[in-house]
Amino acid sequence: MSVSTVSRTLRSPFDPPLPAPGRVQRWGRLYGSGVGLVVAGAARRHEGATVVLAPDQSTAERLEQSLRFYVDGGLPLLILPDRETLPYDVFSPHQDIVSERLDALRRLPALRRGVIIVPVPTAMVRLSPREYLDAYGLHLAVGERMGIDDMRRQLEHSGYRHVSQVMEHGEYCVRGSLFDLFPMGSDRPYRIDLLDDEIDSIRTFDPETQLSIKQVETIHLMPAREFPLHQEAIDRFRQGFRREFPGDPQRSPLYRDVSDGLAPAGIEYYLPLFFERTMTLFDYLPRDSLVLALEGVDDAATQFWAEIAERYEQGRHDYERPLLPPETVFVAPDEIGRGLAACRLARLQAFATGEERADEVDFALRAPPRLAAPPASRQPFGPFREFIDGFDGRALLVVETPGRRETLIELLREATGSVPPELSGWSAFVAGDERLAIAVAGLDEGVLIDAPSLAVIAETQIFG
């Protein structure tokens, strides 16, 4: 099949074409969860990292659920979350969000295969240089020597907080020979048992019960923030603040707090003052990354930039909390465009491209049908059963939880007299031959696939 005729002969979603470096393709007919199916297919084909730009955080999260279903554990999947604060906000992101962001940024440059999803407002925030995460990372292993005082200084330089009991990311405490620590990017805190100055054991523990769970041999620590707060960084911040904002800096509580080694709320929007230079998302991407831009990304970037400019104008004359210019803290849409132009890029859309060009690709996908019965219908599964009886392929019914699966199986048994077999997921369905099967997955939308004729039916299509 020639790609130049894809508008007449539709492309299989399992085998999407990949754009050449510096070239742009447009992919159409991506209905329902077909976006996740095609992205999964592209990520499997591409010998490198696949980056998906989403217009917003909610779209990114829905795509993440779809990808987890279609990737089915076959590839690494990351999401670089948004800070969930407004531009120039006086609030800081939650520590769990900071932990997720740091973990994704640490892993991204070395990602050889897999997918990372990035909301475009997140891509428009300038980042700390890559060497910062490398310089303030720390590797600990059983049998290594670790002085408590040295460890405390290292953690404080990396932004960790000393507390009486570790509960959240970025906290540590010392109790005799026990050193409790909740590293950024980790699912669990760790309890380090010292024998003199040697690490005797490392165990995970439950922060709620404080009970140990299992023993591990090594842990990797990341900084607690996206910026340093040691003396050299504080001095750099003070110099940069005085350079950017004329007048008496002591009038600013934010300046005074940072000078005292504190991290006031909203300090993230002064991140460039802690470094000699900042980076963008494109500086973190591995070479030869494939970038897939979802529909609405350009409009979302323009809208976010307008929001940034508006909030800057509202707050720029506040002498106690002056604001850095937008281009210092954020990445403008035209700079995003230049970064995309240097990548392998495909722009995705729901509807057909309607073109007969080599860089216009339409996929053999159809929109998922609505299978909900009318209210108070005596046959709630009537439309679903009618669809299955008339469908000439195989169908997988997807429900959100195991409990819903059991409930739906009983309802189907009563309504149709038959029970679909339970499968572990998408891979098992594709490899099998079941006419109708059921699986658990967090999928909001289904999709119809031609050649082979397959259907993914989400529970929401039946019950709304």
C-alpha positions as CSV (number, residue, x, y, z in Angstrom):
1,M,0.0,0.0,0.0
2,S,1.4,3.4,-0.9
3,V,1.2,6.1,1.7
4,S,0.3,8.6,-1.1
5,T,-3.1,6.9,-1.4
6,V,-3.9,6.7,2.3
7,S,-7.0,8.9,1.8
8,R,-8.5,6.2,-0.3
9,T,-6.9,3.1,1.3
10,L,-6.9,3.6,5.0
11,R,-3.9,2.8,7.1
12,S,-3.9,0.1,9.8
13,P,-3.7,1.6,13.3
14,F,-1.4,-1.2,14.3
15,D,1.2,0.0,11.7
16,P,1.3,3.8,11.6
17,P,3.9,5.4,9.3
18,L,6.6,7.4,11.1
19,P,7.6,10.9,9.9
20,A,11.2,11.6,8.9
21,P,13.3,14.0,11.0
22,G,12.3,17.6,10.4
23,R,9.2,16.5,8.5
24,V,5.5,16.8,9.5
25,Q,2.7,14.4,9.0
26,R,-1.0,14.8,9.7
27,W,-2.9,11.8,11.0
28,G,-6.7,11.7,10.8
29,R,-9.8,9.5,11.5
30,L,-8.7,9.0,15.1
31,Y,-12.1,8.4,16.7
32,G,-12.8,7.5,20.3
33,S,-9.9,5.7,22.0
34,G,-8.3,5.2,18.5
35,V,-5.8,8.0,19.5
36,G,-4.4,5.7,22.2
37,L,-4.3,2.7,19.8
38,V,-2.4,4.6,17.1
39,V,0.0,6.2,19.6
40,A,0.7,2.8,21.1
41,G,1.4,1.4,17.6
42,A,3.7,4.3,16.7
43,A,5.6,3.9,20.0
44,R,6.2,0.2,19.3
45,R,7.5,1.0,15.8
46,H,9.7,4.0,16.8
47,E,13.2,3.1,17.9
48,G,13.3,5.9,20.5
49,A,11.1,8.0,22.8
50,T,7.6,9.0,21.8
51,V,6.4,12.3,23.2
52,V,2.7,13.2,23.1
53,L,1.7,16.8,23.6
54,A,-1.8,17.2,25.0
55,P,-3.8,20.4,25.1
56,D,-4.4,20.2,28.8
57,Q,-4.0,18.0,31.9
58,S,-7.4,16.3,31.7
59,T,-6.8,15.2,28.1
60,A,-3.3,14.0,29.1
61,E,-4.8,11.9,31.9
62,R,-7.5,10.4,29.6
63,L,-4.8,9.5,27.1
64,E,-2.7,7.9,29.8
65,Q,-5.6,5.6,30.7
66,S,-6.1,4.7,27.1
67,L,-2.4,4.1,26.5
68,R,-2.2,1.8,29.6
69,F,-4.9,-0.3,28.0
70,Y,-3.4,-0.5,24.5
71,V,0.2,-0.7,25.5
72,D,-0.8,-3.4,28.1
73,G,2.5,-3.2,29.9
74,G,4.6,-3.5,26.8
75,L,6.3,-0.1,27.0
76,P,7.3,2.4,29.7
77,L,4.7,5.1,30.1
78,L,5.4,8.5,31.8
79,I,3.4,11.6,32.3
80,L,5.0,15.0,33.1
81,P,2.3,16.5,35.2
82,D,1.3,20.1,35.3
83,R,2.0,22.0,38.5
84,E,-1.7,22.6,38.9
85,T,-1.1,26.3,39.8
86,L,-2.0,29.4,37.9
87,P,0.8,31.4,36.2
88,Y,2.6,33.6,38.8
89,D,0.5,31.9,41.5
90,V,1.3,32.6,45.2
91,F,0.8,28.8,45.9
92,S,3.3,26.0,45.3
93,P,2.4,22.7,43.8
94,H,1.8,19.7,46.2
95,Q,4.9,17.7,47.0
96,D,3.4,14.6,45.3
97,I,3.2,16.6,42.1
98,V,6.7,17.8,42.5
99,S,7.8,14.3,43.1
100,E,6.1,13.1,39.9
101,R,7.7,15.9,37.8
102,L,11.2,15.3,39.1
103,D,10.9,11.6,38.5
104,A,9.7,12.1,34.9
105,L,12.4,14.7,34.2
106,R,15.1,12.4,35.6
107,R,14.0,9.5,33.5
108,L,13.2,11.4,30.3
109,P,16.7,12.0,28.9
110,A,17.6,8.3,29.1
111,L,14.3,7.0,27.7
112,R,15.1,4.8,24.8
113,R,11.7,3.3,24.2
114,G,8.4,4.3,25.6
115,V,5.9,7.2,25.8
116,I,5.8,10.4,27.8
117,I,2.7,12.6,27.8
118,V,3.1,16.3,28.4
119,P,0.3,18.9,28.6
120,V,1.2,21.9,26.5
121,P,1.0,24.3,29.5
122,T,3.6,22.1,31.2
123,A,5.8,22.3,28.2
124,M,5.6,26.1,28.3
125,V,7.3,26.3,31.7
126,R,11.0,26.7,31.8
127,L,12.9,23.9,33.6
128,S,16.0,23.6,35.7
129,P,19.1,22.5,33.8
130,R,19.6,18.7,33.5
131,E,22.9,18.8,35.3
132,Y,21.0,20.0,38.5
133,L,19.2,16.7,38.8
134,D,22.4,14.8,38.1
135,A,24.5,16.9,40.6
136,Y,22.0,16.5,43.5
137,G,21.0,12.9,43.0
138,L,22.3,10.5,45.6
139,H,22.7,6.7,45.4
140,L,22.6,4.7,48.7
141,A,23.3,0.9,49.1
142,V,23.5,-1.6,51.9
143,G,27.1,-1.9,53.0
144,E,28.1,1.7,52.1
145,R,29.3,4.1,54.7
146,M,27.1,7.1,55.5
147,G,27.8,9.7,58.2
148,I,24.6,11.0,59.6
149,D,25.8,14.6,59.7
150,D,27.0,14.5,56.1
151,M,23.7,12.9,55.0
152,R,21.7,15.6,56.8
153,R,23.7,18.4,55.0
154,Q,23.3,16.7,51.7
155,L,19.5,16.4,52.2
156,E,19.1,20.0,53.4
157,H,21.1,21.2,50.3
158,S,18.7,19.2,48.2
159,G,15.7,20.8,49.8
160,Y,14.5,18.0,52.1
161,R,12.7,19.0,55.4
162,H,13.5,17.6,58.8
163,V,10.4,16.4,60.6
164,S,9.5,14.4,63.7
165,Q,7.8,11.7,61.6
166,V,8.1,11.1,57.9
167,M,4.7,11.3,56.1
168,E,5.2,13.0,52.7
169,H,7.7,13.3,49.9
170,G,10.7,15.4,50.6
171,E,10.8,14.7,54.4
172,Y,13.4,13.0,56.6
173,C,13.9,12.3,60.3
174,V,16.7,10.8,62.5
175,R,15.9,8.6,65.5
176,G,19.1,7.1,67.0
177,S,20.6,4.8,64.4
178,L,17.4,4.9,62.2
179,F,17.2,7.3,59.3
180,D,13.7,7.7,57.8
181,L,13.5,9.3,54.4
182,F,10.8,9.8,51.7
183,P,12.6,10.4,48.4
184,M,11.0,12.4,45.6
185,G,9.8,10.0,42.9
186,S,9.4,7.1,45.2
187,D,6.2,5.3,46.0
188,R,7.2,4.5,49.6
189,P,9.5,6.0,52.2
190,Y,12.6,4.2,53.4
191,R,14.0,3.3,56.8
192,I,17.8,3.2,56.8
193,D,19.3,1.3,59.8
194,L,22.9,2.3,60.5
195,L,25.5,0.2,62.3
196,D,28.0,2.9,63.3
197,D,28.5,4.7,60.0
198,E,27.6,1.8,57.7
199,I,24.2,1.1,56.1
200,D,23.1,-2.2,57.7
201,S,19.7,-2.4,56.0
202,I,17.2,-0.4,53.9
203,R,13.5,-1.2,54.2
204,T,10.4,0.4,52.9
205,F,7.7,1.3,55.4
206,D,4.1,2.5,55.5
207,P,3.9,6.2,56.5
208,E,0.5,5.7,58.1
209,T,1.4,2.8,60.4
210,Q,5.2,3.4,60.4
211,L,5.6,-0.4,60.0
212,S,8.3,-1.8,57.8
213,I,7.3,-3.6,54.6
214,K,10.2,-5.1,52.7
215,Q,14.0,-4.9,52.5
216,V,15.7,-3.4,49.5
217,E,19.4,-3.2,48.6
218,T,19.6,0.3,47.0
219,I,17.7,3.6,46.7
220,H,18.2,6.6,44.5
221,L,17.5,10.1,45.9
222,M,16.5,13.2,43.9
223,P,16.4,16.8,45.0
224,A,13.3,17.8,46.9
225,R,12.6,20.7,44.6
226,E,13.1,21.8,41.0
227,F,15.7,24.4,42.3
228,P,18.5,24.4,44.9
229,L,18.4,26.3,48.1
230,H,22.0,26.1,49.3
231,Q,24.1,29.2,49.9
232,E,25.5,29.5,46.3
233,A,22.0,29.3,44.9
234,I,20.7,31.8,47.4
235,D,23.4,34.2,46.4
236,R,22.6,33.8,42.8
237,F,18.9,34.4,43.5
238,R,19.7,37.6,45.4
239,Q,22.0,38.9,42.6
240,G,19.4,38.1,40.0
241,F,16.5,39.6,42.0
242,R,18.4,42.9,42.4
243,R,19.3,42.9,38.7
244,E,15.7,42.3,37.6
245,F,13.9,44.6,40.1
246,P,15.4,48.0,40.9
247,G,14.8,49.5,44.3
248,D,15.2,48.2,47.8
249,P,14.9,44.4,47.7
250,Q,14.3,44.2,51.4
251,R,10.8,45.5,50.8
252,S,10.0,42.1,49.3
253,P,9.1,39.4,51.9
254,L,10.0,36.8,49.1
255,Y,13.5,38.2,48.9
256,R,13.9,38.1,52.6
257,D,12.6,34.6,52.9
258,V,15.0,33.2,50.3
259,S,17.9,35.1,51.9
260,D,17.1,33.3,55.1
261,G,17.1,29.9,53.3
262,L,13.3,29.5,53.1
263,A,11.2,28.6,50.1
264,P,8.1,30.8,50.2
265,A,4.9,29.7,48.4
266,G,5.0,30.4,44.7
267,I,8.8,30.5,44.6
268,E,8.6,28.2,41.5
269,Y,7.9,31.2,39.3
270,Y,11.2,32.7,40.2
271,L,13.1,29.5,39.3
272,P,15.3,31.2,36.6
273,L,16.9,33.3,39.3
274,F,18.4,30.2,41.0
275,F,20.3,29.2,37.8
276,E,22.7,30.7,35.3
277,R,20.4,29.3,32.6
278,T,17.2,27.3,32.2
279,M,16.1,24.6,29.8
280,T,13.0,23.7,27.9
281,L,11.3,20.4,27.4
282,F,13.1,20.0,24.1
283,D,16.4,20.2,25.8
284,Y,15.4,17.1,27.9
285,L,14.2,15.0,25.0
286,P,16.4,12.2,23.8
287,R,17.7,12.5,20.3
288,D,15.5,11.4,17.5
289,S,12.3,11.6,19.6
290,L,9.0,11.2,17.9
291,V,6.6,13.9,18.8
292,L,2.8,13.5,18.4
293,A,0.7,16.7,18.9
294,L,-2.9,16.1,19.7
295,E,-5.7,18.2,18.3
296,G,-6.1,21.5,20.0
297,V,-2.4,21.9,21.1
298,D,-1.8,25.1,19.1
299,D,-4.9,26.8,20.4
300,A,-4.2,25.7,24.0
301,A,-0.6,27.2,23.7
302,T,-2.0,30.5,22.4
303,Q,-4.6,30.7,25.1
304,F,-2.2,29.8,27.9
305,W,0.3,32.5,26.7
306,A,-2.6,35.1,26.8
307,E,-3.4,34.0,30.3
308,I,0.2,34.4,31.3
309,A,0.4,37.9,29.8
310,E,-2.9,38.9,31.6
311,R,-1.7,37.7,35.0
312,Y,1.7,39.4,34.5
313,E,0.0,42.7,33.8
314,Q,-2.2,42.3,36.9
315,G,0.8,41.7,39.2
316,R,3.9,43.3,37.6
317,H,3.6,46.5,39.7
318,D,3.5,44.8,43.1
319,Y,6.7,46.0,44.8
320,E,6.5,43.4,47.5
321,R,6.2,40.5,45.0
322,P,7.4,41.8,41.6
323,L,7.0,39.4,38.6
324,L,9.6,38.2,36.2
325,P,8.8,38.9,32.5
326,P,6.8,36.0,30.8
327,E,9.6,35.1,28.4
328,T,12.0,34.6,31.4
329,V,9.7,32.1,33.2
330,F,7.7,30.6,30.3
331,V,8.3,29.3,26.8
332,A,6.4,31.3,24.1
333,P,4.3,29.5,21.5
334,D,6.7,30.4,18.7
335,E,9.5,28.9,20.6
336,I,7.4,25.7,21.1
337,G,6.9,25.8,17.3
338,R,10.6,26.0,16.6
339,G,11.2,23.1,19.0
340,L,8.6,21.0,17.2
341,A,10.0,21.8,13.8
342,A,13.2,20.1,14.7
343,C,11.5,16.8,15.6
344,R,9.9,13.9,13.9
345,L,6.3,15.4,14.2
346,A,2.8,14.1,13.5
347,R,-0.2,16.2,14.2
348,L,-3.3,14.2,15.2
349,Q,-7.0,15.0,14.6
350,A,-10.3,13.2,14.9
351,F,-11.7,13.7,11.4
352,A,-10.3,12.5,8.1
353,T,-7.6,14.7,6.5
354,G,-9.4,14.6,3.2
355,E,-6.1,15.0,1.3
356,E,-4.2,12.7,-1.2
357,R,-0.7,13.6,-0.1
358,A,2.1,11.4,1.2
359,D,2.2,13.4,4.6
360,E,-1.6,13.0,5.1
361,V,-2.6,9.7,6.8
362,D,-6.1,8.4,7.6
363,F,-6.6,5.3,9.7
364,A,-9.0,2.5,9.4
365,L,-11.0,3.5,12.4
366,R,-14.6,4.4,13.0
367,A,-16.4,6.2,15.8
368,P,-17.7,4.1,18.6
369,P,-21.5,3.6,18.5
370,R,-23.9,4.7,21.2
371,L,-25.5,1.6,22.6
372,A,-27.6,3.0,25.5
373,A,-31.2,1.9,25.6
374,P,-34.0,4.4,26.1
375,P,-34.8,5.3,29.7
376,A,-37.0,2.8,31.4
377,S,-36.5,0.3,28.6
378,R,-37.4,-3.4,29.4
379,Q,-34.3,-4.4,27.4
380,P,-31.4,-2.3,28.6
381,F,-29.0,-4.5,26.6
382,G,-31.1,-4.4,23.5
383,P,-28.9,-2.0,21.4
384,F,-25.8,-3.7,22.6
385,R,-27.1,-7.1,21.7
386,E,-28.3,-5.9,18.3
387,F,-24.9,-4.4,17.6
388,I,-23.1,-7.6,18.5
389,D,-25.4,-9.8,16.4
390,G,-24.8,-7.5,13.4
391,F,-21.1,-7.1,13.9
392,D,-19.0,-9.3,11.6
393,G,-15.9,-9.1,13.8
394,R,-14.8,-9.6,17.4
395,A,-15.6,-7.3,20.3
396,L,-14.1,-6.6,23.7
397,L,-16.3,-5.1,26.4
398,V,-14.3,-2.9,28.8
399,V,-15.4,-2.1,32.4
400,E,-13.7,0.1,34.9
401,T,-13.4,-2.1,38.0
402,P,-13.5,-5.9,38.8
403,G,-16.7,-5.2,40.8
404,R,-18.3,-3.7,37.8
405,R,-17.2,-6.6,35.7
406,E,-18.9,-9.1,38.0
407,T,-22.1,-7.0,38.0
408,L,-22.1,-6.7,34.2
409,I,-21.5,-10.4,33.8
410,E,-24.6,-11.2,35.9
411,L,-26.7,-8.6,34.0
412,L,-25.6,-10.1,30.7
413,R,-26.3,-13.6,31.9
414,E,-29.9,-12.6,32.8
415,A,-30.4,-10.6,29.6
416,T,-28.8,-12.8,27.0
417,G,-28.3,-16.2,28.6
418,S,-24.6,-16.1,27.9
419,V,-21.4,-14.9,29.7
420,P,-18.4,-13.5,27.8
421,P,-15.1,-14.9,28.9
422,E,-12.8,-12.7,31.1
423,L,-9.5,-11.6,29.6
424,S,-6.5,-9.9,31.2
425,G,-6.4,-7.1,28.6
426,W,-6.0,-5.9,25.1
427,S,-3.0,-8.1,24.2
428,A,-4.9,-11.2,25.2
429,F,-7.9,-10.2,23.2
430,V,-5.9,-9.5,20.0
431,A,-4.1,-12.8,20.4
432,G,-7.3,-14.8,21.0
433,D,-10.3,-15.7,18.9
434,E,-13.2,-14.9,21.3
435,R,-16.3,-13.5,19.5
436,L,-17.1,-11.4,22.6
437,A,-15.0,-11.0,25.7
438,I,-14.8,-8.7,28.8
439,A,-11.8,-7.0,30.5
440,V,-11.1,-4.4,33.2
441,A,-9.5,-1.1,32.1
442,G,-10.0,2.6,32.8
443,L,-11.2,3.4,29.3
444,D,-13.8,6.2,28.7
445,E,-14.3,5.5,25.0
446,G,-14.2,2.6,22.6
447,V,-13.4,2.4,18.9
448,L,-14.2,0.3,15.8
449,I,-11.3,-1.1,13.9
450,D,-11.4,-2.3,10.3
451,A,-9.1,-5.0,8.9
452,P,-9.1,-6.9,11.2
453,S,-12.6,-6.2,12.2
454,L,-12.4,-5.5,16.0
455,A,-14.5,-3.5,18.4
456,V,-13.7,-2.0,21.8
457,I,-16.9,-1.3,23.7
458,A,-16.5,0.9,26.8
459,E,-19.1,0.5,29.5
460,T,-20.0,4.2,29.1
461,Q,-21.3,3.5,25.6
462,I,-24.0,1.2,27.1
463,F,-24.9,3.0,30.3
464,G,-23.8,6.6,29.4
